[in-house]
Amino acid sequence: MEIAKLRSRITIQHSEVVTDAIGNHANAWVDYWSCAAYANLASGKEYGAAGQTLGSDTLVFEVRWCERLRELDSAKYRILFGGNIYNIITVDDVQFRHERLKLTAQRERR
C-alpha cells in the first residue's frame, strides 16, 4: 500500500450502551479510532422520494491494518468523513494478509 495515497482523515465510531446521570441506558456512537485513509467513490446514484431528488453515495476507504481494527464489523461500527456519516457495508482484509483493510460504506441520508 502506498502511504502517500492516505490523504484523508476518517474517524471510526463504535455503538455502545451508555448510562446517563440518572441511570437510563441508551445507545450512543463513541469515537473508536481515527486514522489516515484513501477514500474513493465506488458508486453514486440519484432517486426520487416524496418529490425530492436524493443522492446515495457508496465510498471505499482503504486503511492500514492494525490490531485495533481486528474486531471491525458492519453492525457496530460506522465512519465519519467530510462531515458525513457512512454506514459500513463490508470489511475486507485484503487477501487476509493483515496489511490493509478495504471498507465499503454508504452515506447515511439525513
Phi, psi and omega in degrees: 000132179277115183296331181298337180282345183279074187260347184257147178254127177239156173239127177263129180248152182241139177277124181227157173270124180243157179246130179275186186297333182254011173095005177285141178259138179209154175280140178215151176268124183241136177301129183250315185202140176237134183204168176279144183214158169262120181247134182214141179287124178270316177197159177212147178208159177242149177210158181261137177211126178053041177078009179242152172262118182246151179251154177222111181255138172244124180246154173246126177249131174246128180230159175288139180289140172214160183303326182297332183267006180301322184276356186305131175216172185276347184275323188248004184230154175212171185238138170255127181207128176058034179080006179242159177256131179239123177275127183288130178262311179222150174239119184241112171278096190306119181055020178053036183261356182055044176246322179209153177244138175249116182252119176261128185218148181247137182294133179282133177280140179246000000 
